[in-house]
């Protein structure tokens, strides 16, 4: 490759790093699995997969999440120089002005795509875009409020699917509650990872404002709280073989608490963060365990 081509490739890689392109396909996949196995279990999977409006919803969600990472990266650039110096060097290969241009352009595309579905979809994604900006600009600097908002924004794309299929069964909210608790725990763990940068840039996170011991106690309470949705999902509602996933989760979260109790540096909190990532991502793929016949025999997929 010549020099110009190398520069272009590096900038593409840099933008991929900024939008965390490795996360977005997982979220899109999770939306489809949730639609097939949880939100609309009585419909043929093939009709869901071929639904053009659902495709637009998932695409719009993915693009909005990508722009959310861009604006978050824009506001956190100084903090990331301290907390993630290597990643920050890669991200800075694309100028702040270019990031903002991409941010506004993609958000306009999202709103135009939403018009293809309905005006309600336009309002939904306009609110989502605004709320992400407001979180990145203001809310994330405040203890508890920032963590709650980040967790809510991560779950928010699934509400687009709920509203589209007009399915608001209680078990759906229990699934969402379990995911929300995991995300809330992850946000506080991230605060521990980013402690130096947060202090230097006046971010009033839970560990900064209330101390590490208090933050750990909050995490322990949240971990114990996951037992409530797990109980309902396993004993009250029918989740098929996915109950195996929830039993394993409780075991892993018990180990998580042991590690948390001994954690005292960034390496430990990075390990805890990765444990939570594994739980969340494996939960996405475990959705198929609700009705594995879809994969094994294609009964529901082709309507046999």
C-alpha positions in Angstrom: 0.0 0.0 0.0 1.2 3.5 -0.7 1.3 6.2 2.0 -2.1 7.7 1.2 -3.8 4.3 1.3 -2.2 3.6 4.6 -3.4 6.9 6.1 -6.9 6.1 4.9 -6.8 2.6 6.4 -5.5 3.9 9.7 -8.3 6.5 9.9 -10.9 3.8 9.1 -9.4 1.6 11.9 -9.4 4.7 14.2 -13.1 5.4 13.5 -13.9 1.7 14.1 -12.1 2.0 17.5 -14.1 5.1 18.3 -17.5 3.6 17.5 -16.4 0.3 19.1 -17.5 -1.6 16.0 -17.0 -4.9 17.7 -19.9 -4.2 20.0 -22.5 -3.1 17.5 -23.1 -6.4 15.7 -23.6 -8.1 19.0 -26.3 -5.6 20.0 -28.0 -6.0 16.6 -27.9 -9.8 16.9 -29.3 -9.5 20.5 -32.2 -7.5 19.2 -33.1 -10.1 16.6 -32.8 -13.0 19.1 -35.0 -11.1 21.6 -37.6 -10.5 18.9 -37.7 -14.2 17.9 -37.5 -15.9 21.3 -38.8 -13.4 23.9 -40.8 -10.6 22.4 -42.7 -12.4 19.7 -42.4 -16.1 20.4 -45.6 -17.1 18.5 -44.5 -15.7 15.2 -42.4 -17.6 12.6 -38.8 -16.7 12.9 -38.4 -16.3 9.2 -41.1 -13.6 9.0 -39.3 -11.7 11.8 -35.9 -12.0 10.0 -37.5 -10.8 6.7 -39.4 -7.9 8.3 -38.2 -4.8 6.6 -39.4 -2.4 9.3 -37.6 -4.5 12.0 -34.4 -4.3 9.9 -34.7 -0.5 9.8 -35.3 -0.4 13.5 -32.2 -2.5 14.2 -30.1 -0.6 11.7 -31.2 2.7 13.2 -30.4 1.5 16.7 -27.0 0.3 15.6 -26.2 3.7 14.0 -27.5 5.6 17.0 -25.3 3.6 19.3 -22.3 4.2 17.1 -22.9 8.0 17.2 -23.3 7.7 20.9 -19.8 6.2 21.1 -18.6 9.1 18.9 -20.0 11.9 21.1 -18.9 10.1 24.3 -15.4 9.8 22.9 -15.5 13.5 21.9 -16.3 14.6 25.5 -14.1 12.1 27.2 -11.0 12.8 25.1 -9.0 14.3 27.9 -10.0 11.7 30.4 -9.1 8.9 28.0 -5.6 10.2 27.6 -5.1 9.2 31.3 -7.2 6.1 31.5 -6.7 4.6 28.0 -3.6 6.2 26.5 -3.0 3.5 23.8 -6.6 3.5 22.6 -6.6 7.3 22.8 -3.7 7.5 20.4 -5.6 5.4 17.9 -8.8 7.4 18.3 -6.9 10.7 17.8 -6.0 9.6 14.2 -9.4 11.1 13.3 -9.8 14.8 14.2 -12.5 16.0 16.5 -14.0 18.0 13.7 -14.3 14.9 11.5 -15.9 12.9 14.4 -18.5 15.6 14.8 -19.2 15.7 11.1 -19.8 11.9 11.1 -21.9 12.2 14.3 -24.3 14.8 12.8 -24.5 13.1 9.4 -25.2 9.6 10.8 -27.9 11.0 13.2 -29.6 12.7 10.2 -29.6 9.3 8.4 -31.1 7.7 11.5 -34.0 10.2 11.6 -34.6 9.8 7.8 -34.7 6.0 8.2 -37.1 6.3 11.1 -39.5 8.2 8.8 -39.8 5.0 6.7 -41.4 3.3 9.7 -43.6 6.0 11.4 -43.6 9.4 13.0 -43.5 7.6 16.4 -40.2 6.0 15.4 -38.9 9.4 14.5 -39.8 10.7 18.0 -38.3 7.6 19.6 -34.9 7.9 17.9 -34.8 11.7 18.2 -35.3 11.3 22.0 -32.7 8.5 22.1 -30.1 10.7 20.2 -30.8 13.7 22.4 -30.6 11.6 25.6 -27.3 10.1 24.6 -25.9 13.5 23.9 -27.2 14.9 27.2 -25.7 11.9 29.1 -22.3 12.4 27.5 -22.3 16.1 27.9 -23.7 16.4 31.5 -25.1 13.4 33.3 -22.1 11.0 33.2 -20.1 13.3 35.4 -22.5 12.8 38.3 -22.5 9.9 40.7 -25.4 7.3 40.5 -27.4 9.4 38.0 -24.7 8.9 35.4 -24.5 5.1 36.1 -28.3 4.7 36.0 -28.6 6.7 32.8 -25.8 4.7 31.0 -27.4 1.4 32.0 -30.9 2.6 30.8 -29.5 3.9 27.5 -27.9 0.4 26.9 -31.2 -1.3 27.4 -33.2 1.4 25.5 -32.8 -0.1 21.9 -34.8 -3.1 23.0 -37.8 -0.9 23.9 -38.0 -0.1 20.2 -38.6 -3.8 19.5 -41.1 -4.0 22.4 -43.1 -1.1 21.0 -42.9 -2.3 17.4 -44.4 -5.7 18.3 -46.7 -4.1 21.0 -45.7 -6.8 23.4 -45.3 -5.8 27.0 -45.6 -9.1 28.8 -44.2 -9.1 32.4 -41.4 -11.6 31.6 -40.0 -9.2 29.0 -39.5 -6.6 31.8 -37.9 -9.2 34.0 -35.4 -10.0 31.3 -34.7 -6.3 30.9 -34.3 -5.9 34.7 -31.7 -8.6 34.9 -29.7 -7.0 32.0 -30.1 -3.6 33.5 -28.6 -4.7 36.9 -25.7 -6.3 35.1 -25.1 -3.1 33.1 -25.4 -1.0 36.3 -22.8 -3.1 38.0 -20.5 -2.8 34.9 -20.8 1.0 35.0 -19.6 1.2 38.6 -16.7 -1.2 37.8 -15.8 1.0 34.9 -15.7 3.9 37.4 -13.0 2.0 39.3 -11.0 1.5 36.1 -11.3 5.2 35.2 -10.6 6.5 38.7 -7.4 8.5 37.9 -8.9 10.2 34.8 -12.2 10.9 36.6 -10.4 12.6 39.5 -8.2 14.7 37.2 -11.3 15.8 35.1 -13.7 16.5 38.0 -16.0 13.6 37.3 -18.1 13.0 40.4 -18.5 9.2 40.1 -19.5 6.9 43.0 -15.9 5.8 43.9 -14.7 9.4 43.7 -17.6 11.0 45.7 -18.4 8.3 48.2 -15.2 6.2 48.3 -14.2 2.8 47.1 -15.6 0.9 50.0 -19.1 2.4 49.6 -18.9 1.7 45.8 -18.1 -1.9 46.5 -21.0 -2.3 48.8 -23.3 -0.9 46.2 -22.0 -3.4 43.7 -22.5 -6.3 46.2 -26.1 -5.1 46.8 -26.7 -5.0 43.0 -25.2 -8.5 42.5 -27.4 -9.9 45.3 -30.4 -8.2 43.7 -29.9 -10.2 40.5 -31.4 -13.2 42.4 -34.8 -11.6 42.2 -35.2 -11.5 38.4 -33.4 -14.9 38.1 -35.9 -16.4 40.5 -38.9 -15.2 38.3 -37.2 -16.2 35.1 -36.4 -19.7 36.3 -39.3 -20.6 38.6 -42.2 -18.4 37.4 -41.8 -17.9 33.6 -40.8 -20.4 31.0 -37.3 -19.7 29.6 -36.7 -23.3 28.4 -33.1 -24.4 28.7 -32.0 -20.9 29.3 -32.4 -21.5 33.0 -28.9 -23.2 32.8 -27.5 -19.9 31.8 -29.0 -18.2 34.8 -27.7 -20.9 37.2 -24.2 -20.5 35.8 -24.6 -16.7 36.1 -25.3 -16.9 39.8 -22.2 -19.1 40.3 -20.0 -16.7 38.2 -21.4 -13.7 40.1 -20.5 -15.4 43.4 -16.9 -15.7 42.1 -17.2 -12.1 41.0 -18.0 -10.9 44.5 -15.0 -12.8 45.9 -12.6 -11.1 43.4 -14.3 -7.7 44.0 -13.7 -8.0 47.8 -10.0 -8.4 47.2 -9.7 -5.9 44.2 -7.4 -3.0 44.9 -5.9 -2.0 41.5 -6.9 -1.4 37.9 -5.9 -5.0 36.8 -8.4 -6.4 39.2 -11.2 -4.1 38.0 -10.4 -4.9 34.4 -10.8 -8.6 35.2 -14.1 -7.9 36.8 -15.2 -5.8 33.8 -14.3 -8.7 31.5 -16.2 -11.2 33.6 -19.3 -9.0 33.3 -18.8 -8.7 29.5 -18.6 -12.5 29.2 -21.9 -12.8 31.2 -23.7 -10.3 29.1 -22.4 -11.5 25.7 -23.0 -15.2 26.6 -26.5 -14.1 27.7 -27.2 -12.9 24.2 -26.3 -16.2 22.6 -28.0 -18.1 25.4 -31.4 -16.7 24.3 -31.6 -19.5 21.7 -31.8 -22.0 24.6 -35.3 -20.8 25.2 -36.4 -22.8 22.2 -33.4 -24.6 20.6 -35.7 -26.4 18.2 -35.5 -23.3 16.0 -31.9 -24.2 15.4 -32.0 -28.0 15.6 -35.1 -28.7 13.5 -36.0 -25.3 11.9 -39.6 -26.0 13.0 -40.4 -22.5 13.8 -38.1 -20.9 11.2 -39.9 -22.4 8.2 -43.3 -23.0 9.9 -43.3 -26.8 9.7 
